[in-house]
Structures are given as structure tokens and as C-alpha cells.
Amino acid sequence: MADWIEAALGGGRLGRAAERVVRVLRDEQKFASYASTAEVAERAGVNVATVVRAAQTLGFSGWPALRLELRSRYLASLSAGEVLAEHAGSDADPVQAAFRADREGLRGLEATIEPDRVRALAAAIHGARRTGVVGSGTFAAPGLQLAHAAGIMGYDVVRFEVGGTALVSALARMGPEDLFLACDLWRLPTALRSAARVAAGRSVPVAVITDRRDSPLAQGAAHVLLVPSEGVGMFPSLTPAMSVIHAVLAELARIGGERVLRAVRDTERLWEETELF
């Protein structure tokens, strides 16, 4: 945490009051990842405005964005069993807790997401010759949704399997006119990091949906979208990430206009002809 804070400051200096805030972040990471602005201010012995200024000095729009980063970093440091233990006994009804956690995740997303970044990603997909999307295990779901729905709209969006010769061969056919989109939540698979490195080496623009601002994939990426990911069990929630995908699809439909409408109608005609439904 100390190294991360130093990197975020970029050589800048903090005042005494802001330093007390940073000391709480550094020494009480679990507390800070849950706490409100007022709670951090009380623990640090400063006012709320100082907490907000400290967050902005570290490069965040405010405390909610910084807390999202702290929470993601804290959970990423835990194993699946430790995450489960973290949530154990926190709610008597896990079903209601799951709904509540997703509502909180969406509220956090709405408070911290920059809509222009979502529009920019959609524009990049719209302008790309081909978009390859990849995610590992559960986290392949956002890419699957994007590839399926964007394909119906006439976009060349393909989901790649993680790792192996197939992924490398697919990347070998990509170039600067394409786009590589990776979903990096909780833990980053080595194969996914290697794939992003190969894509960047071939001058393929890289886009990342992640729950950590300092994700290794974010370094040098053309597009980075930050999402909350905390669930109630041992695995992260995909609800905020899927919400971003739905927003990207809505923007693709808007900027695609008549071309998208024609593609959807043509796809539906083929469905009828082949009696798929």
C-alpha cells in the first residue's frame, strides 16, 4: 500500500492533514475500504474536505472513487476462502444480501464511471475492423454478451478463449485497425496479461474493463473502464461490469443507426428461415 500511494502521488507532497488521511489508508486498509468520508475524517482527526482533497491529490475524483480502488485492492489480496470468510455472518439472508450488494455496486458505478469513457469505447468498437474480447472463467461473461449482441448488430466482435495456441494465433491476425478488449476482475491470469502484451506489441489498441485502476493491463491501454466488483460470497459480482457492457451496446446501436437496424433485421430473417425459434 505504501508503494502504491507513493506511485499515485507521483513525487508530489502532502500537507500534514492530508498525510493523516493517507496514514489511515496505509495502516487500516480494511477499515478505509468500507468507511464513509465522515468516518475516515473522524479516524484521521481532520474534516471531510481534507479527505476529499487527499483523494484528489492521489488522482481520484473524490472519496467514492478512491474507496472503490481500496476495496478492490483489498479483496484482490485475499484468496477465495478468505473472501468468503470476509463476508461470513455479515447477513442472515444471503439472497437479500446479494440483491443489496448489487444495488450498492450499481450505485458505486454510477457515482464513479465517466460516461465519456463508455462512449469512447463504443466508438472504438464501431471503428475497429474486428474486436477480440477475452476474460477468464466467470469473467468471460461480459465479453460473451458483448460479442453476441454486437454481432447481431453487424459488428465483427469475437470472443477469444484464454491461453493456448488458439489465442496467440488469433492475435497474430490482428493489427492497428483492430481492438483487443480484456475483462480483468479480482485476479489477473498470466495468459491474459501475456495476450495484452502481445496485442500491444502488434500495435493493437487495448481496452480494459477492470476493478483496479492499477491493473497491469491498464498500463498503456487506450481505454480503461473502472467498475465495482464486490459480491457477497467468495466471488466478485459481474453486475456492474455487465451494466457497462449494456451501456456500450446501447451506444453502438445509437451510432450505428440504420446500418445496425438493417443488420438486426437481416439476422432475424435468417433466424426465421432456419427455424431457430
Buried (B, 14 or more C-beta within 10 A) or exposed (E): BEEBBEEBBEEEEBEEBBEBBBBBBEEBBEBBBEBEBEBBBBBBEBBBEBBBBBBBBBBBEBBBBBBBBBBBBBBBEBEEEEBBEBBEEEBEEEEEBBEEBBEBBBEBBEEBBEEEBBBBBBBBBBEBEBBBBBBBEEBBBBBBBBBEBBBBBBBBBBBBEBBEEEBBEBBEEBEEEBBBBBBBBBBBBEBBBBBBBBBBEBEBBBBBBBBBBEBBBBEEBBBBBBBBBBBBBBBBBBBBBBBBBBBBBEBBBEBBEEEBEEBBEEBEEEEEEEEEE
